[in-house]
Amino acid sequence: MKAKLVAFVAVVTVTGLLGGCTAARNGLGTHDSACFRVYPEAVAAVHGHGRFAGERYLPPRALIIELHDVAVPDALQDVSRVATCLVAFRGRFTASDVERGWAPIGSAGRIAIVIVRQRDLVLLATVVLNRIPPRLVFAHVFPRLR
């Protein structure tokens, strides 16, 4: 009986130590982790099309700055400092195929970035691009979209 108790305590201790080590090495920050709750809204915005390519907690301003000299929709101008989650999908998209679509360059693209306000899960826009702005790839915002 005593040996079983010692073995049980040892297993629980090792499991706790291993769990603590892996949690400390999580690549996502606390804001990014919270963005996974907007995933259902993002999938609905692209009508289930495309393949998930990543998500990040960023203000829309980070994306807009990379799109030089474009007319930005009012929905994004008004929320430049609001906590938002950007969810990227790969596939074939047009601005008319997605909810609240905006294609700043051209009318179709291979990437859709869904922008959802984190506080209340409101869809602000779905940006359709042919390629991701290079600075967002190199900053590891959406590394899968290289």
Secondary structure, DSSP 8 states (H G I E B T S, - for coil): -HHHHHHHHHHHHHHHHHHHHHHHT-SS-HHHHHGGGGHHHHHHHTTT-SEEEEEEE--HHHHHHHSTT----HHHHTTTTS-EEEEEEEEEEETTTSTTEE-SSSSEEEEEEEEEETTTTEEEEEEEESS--HHHHHTTSSGGG-
